[in-house]
Amino acid sequence: MRAARGVALLLAGALLAGCATTRPGPAPAAVALAGPALAAATARLQAREAALHAQPALAFSGRVALSKGREGGNGRIEWSQRGADYAVTLSAPVTRQSWSLTGGPSGARIDGLEGGPRQGADVGLLLHEATGLEIPVAAMAAWAAGARADGARFGEAEIAFDAEGRLAQLRQDGWTIDYLGWQPETAGGAPALPVRLDARRDDARVRLIVDDWRLGETAAQ
C-alpha cells in the first residue's frame, strides 16, 4: 500500500531523533490491592475522571511511536480534544512532512497524504485503509489522560493499580495500556496526568511521551 509506505517513511524520518527517548521502560508493577487500599485507589481514579470530564477541552503535545506489524516509526504529535471532536497532527521533524486528522462522531478527514484528502464515517477504518496504521483515536484522549473511555461505546474496562494507588494498567476494547510515568502531584487541585504510556492490541502499538498537557480553555489556544 503506497500510502502506508509513505506514512512509514514520514515517521521513519524522525526515527533517529526520537527512538532513544520513546523506548518505554518497564511498567510500574501492578499489585493486587484489596480492602481500604483498593477503595481509596478506585475513588482517586473516579475523582480524576470526574475532574477531566468537567474540562471543556484538553490538549497535549509530545513524541509518539506507531507500529503495525513491521510498519511504523516515530514522530511528533499534537492532539486537541473538545468533547468528541479531535484534531491530531503527526509530523517528522527531520523531513518536516506532516499529516493531520480531524473529526468527531460524524466522521473524519485526513490531510497531507499522497493522493489528496481522505474522508470516512469510521475513523478507525479510514486510518487503516489510508495509512495501514491502527490508532485508537476515539478513545485515545481518555486513555492518554489516564481515564477510562465511554463504557457504553468501548465496553467495560479492567484496571490495575501500582503500590502507590496510581493507575498502572487499563484494558478496554481489546487494547492494553500500561502507564509508565506520571506528572508529580500538585497542591493546586488539577489532576496529575500521565507523561508516558504504551498501548497495544495484537500487532498494533502506540507508545507516547507527553511533553506538555493543557486543560480547559488553554487547550484551545
C-alpha positions in Angstrom: 0.0 0.0 0.0 1.7 3.2 -1.2 0.0 5.5 1.4 1.0 3.2 4.2 4.6 3.1 3.0 4.5 6.9 2.7 3.4 7.3 6.3 6.0 4.8 7.5 8.7 6.8 5.6 7.4 10.0 7.1 7.6 8.6 10.6 11.0 6.9 9.9 12.4 10.4 9.1 12.1 11.1 12.8 13.4 7.7 14.0 17.0 8.6 14.6 16.0 11.7 16.5 13.3 10.1 18.7 13.9 6.3 19.0 16.0 6.5 22.2 13.6 8.7 24.0 10.4 6.9 23.0 11.5 3.4 24.0 9.5 2.7 27.2 11.0 1.4 30.4 9.4 -1.3 32.5 5.9 -0.6 33.6 5.3 0.1 37.3 4.3 -3.2 38.8 0.6 -3.6 39.2 -0.3 -5.0 42.6 -3.4 -6.7 43.9 -4.9 -4.1 46.1 -7.7 -5.0 48.4 -9.9 -3.6 51.1 -9.4 0.1 52.0 -6.4 0.4 49.7 -8.4 -0.7 46.7 -11.3 1.5 47.6 -9.1 4.5 48.0 -7.3 3.9 44.7 -10.7 3.4 42.9 -12.1 6.6 44.5 -9.0 8.5 43.4 -9.4 7.3 39.8 -13.1 8.3 39.8 -12.3 11.7 41.1 -9.6 12.2 38.4 -12.1 11.1 35.7 -14.8 13.5 37.0 -12.3 16.4 37.0 -11.2 15.5 33.4 -14.8 15.2 32.2 -15.5 18.7 33.7 -12.9 20.2 31.4 -14.2 21.8 28.2 -11.1 20.7 26.3 -7.8 19.1 26.6 -4.6 19.0 24.5 -1.2 17.5 24.6 2.0 17.5 22.6 4.8 15.1 22.6 6.5 12.2 20.8 4.9 9.1 19.5 6.0 5.7 18.1 3.4 3.9 16.0 3.7 0.4 14.6 1.5 -2.2 12.9 3.5 -5.3 12.3 6.7 -4.3 10.7 5.4 -0.9 9.5 5.9 2.3 11.6 8.2 4.8 13.1 8.5 7.8 15.4 7.4 11.4 15.2 5.9 14.5 16.9 2.2 14.5 17.8 -0.1 17.4 18.6 -3.6 16.4 19.9 -6.5 18.7 20.7 -9.8 17.4 22.0 -13.0 19.2 22.7 -15.8 16.8 23.6 -15.9 14.1 21.0 -14.2 16.4 18.4 -10.5 16.0 17.8 -7.6 17.5 15.8 -4.4 15.5 15.5 -1.2 16.4 13.7 1.7 14.0 13.2 5.0 15.2 11.9 8.6 14.2 11.3 10.9 16.9 12.5 13.8 15.9 10.2 11.8 15.8 6.9 9.2 18.5 8.0 6.5 16.3 6.5 3.2 16.0 8.3 -0.3 14.8 8.1 -3.4 15.8 10.1 -6.6 14.1 11.2 -9.7 16.0 12.2 -13.1 14.7 13.0 -15.8 13.6 15.5 -18.9 11.5 15.7 -20.0 12.4 12.2 -16.8 11.2 10.5 -13.1 12.1 10.0 -10.8 13.6 7.4 -7.1 13.0 6.8 -5.0 15.7 5.0 -1.4 15.6 3.9 -1.2 12.1 2.4 -0.3 11.3 -1.2 -3.3 11.4 -3.4 -5.2 14.2 -1.5 -7.6 14.3 1.4 -9.4 11.1 2.6 -12.7 11.1 4.4 -14.8 8.5 6.0 -17.5 7.9 8.6 -15.4 5.4 10.7 -12.1 6.9 11.8 -10.5 3.6 12.6 -11.3 2.1 9.2 -10.3 5.3 7.4 -6.9 5.3 9.1 -6.3 1.7 8.4 -7.2 2.0 4.7 -5.3 5.2 4.2 -2.2 4.5 6.2 -2.1 0.9 7.3 -1.8 2.0 10.9 -4.1 1.3 13.8 -4.6 4.2 16.2 -7.4 4.1 18.8 -8.4 7.7 18.0 -12.0 7.7 19.5 -10.7 6.5 22.9 -7.1 7.9 22.9 -7.8 11.2 24.6 -9.3 9.5 27.6 -6.7 6.8 27.8 -3.8 9.3 27.3 -5.2 11.3 30.2 -5.4 8.1 32.4 -9.1 7.7 32.3 -11.5 5.0 31.1 -13.2 5.7 27.8 -17.0 5.6 27.5 -18.1 2.2 28.6 -21.3 2.2 26.5 -19.2 2.6 23.4 -15.9 0.8 24.2 -17.1 -1.8 26.8 -16.2 -2.3 30.4 -12.6 -1.5 31.4 -10.3 -3.6 33.6 -8.0 -1.6 35.8 -4.9 -2.3 37.9 -3.1 0.0 40.3 0.5 0.2 41.4 1.6 0.1 45.0 1.0 3.9 45.4 -2.6 3.6 44.2 -2.0 5.1 40.8 -3.4 3.6 37.6 -0.8 1.1 36.3 -2.8 -0.6 33.5 -6.1 -0.3 31.7 -7.6 -2.8 29.4 -10.5 -1.8 27.2 -11.8 -2.5 23.7 -9.1 -5.1 23.2 -6.3 -2.6 24.0 -3.9 -2.9 26.9 -2.5 0.5 28.1 0.5 0.5 30.5 1.1 3.7 32.3 4.9 4.1 32.7 5.2 7.7 34.1 3.1 10.4 35.7 3.3 14.1 36.4 4.1 14.8 40.1 1.1 15.6 42.2 0.4 19.2 42.9 -1.5 21.1 45.6 -3.4 23.1 43.1 -6.3 20.6 42.6 -5.5 19.8 38.9 -5.4 16.1 38.3 -2.0 14.6 37.7 -1.7 13.3 34.1 0.4 10.6 32.5 3.5 11.5 30.7 4.5 8.1 29.3 2.3 5.2 28.2 2.4 2.1 26.0 -0.8 0.9 24.3 -1.1 -2.3 22.3 -3.6 -4.6 20.6 -2.4 -7.6 18.7 0.5 -6.4 16.5 -0.6 -2.7 16.7 1.3 -0.5 19.2 1.2 3.2 20.2 4.0 4.5 22.5 3.5 8.0 23.7 5.7 10.5 25.7 3.8 13.7 26.6 5.9 16.9 26.8 3.1 19.3 27.6 -0.5 19.0 28.8 -3.2 21.7 28.6 -6.6 21.6 30.1 -9.7 23.8 29.9 -9.7 26.9 27.7 -5.9 27.0 27.4 -6.2 23.7 25.4 -7.9 25.6 22.6 -5.1 28.1 22.3 
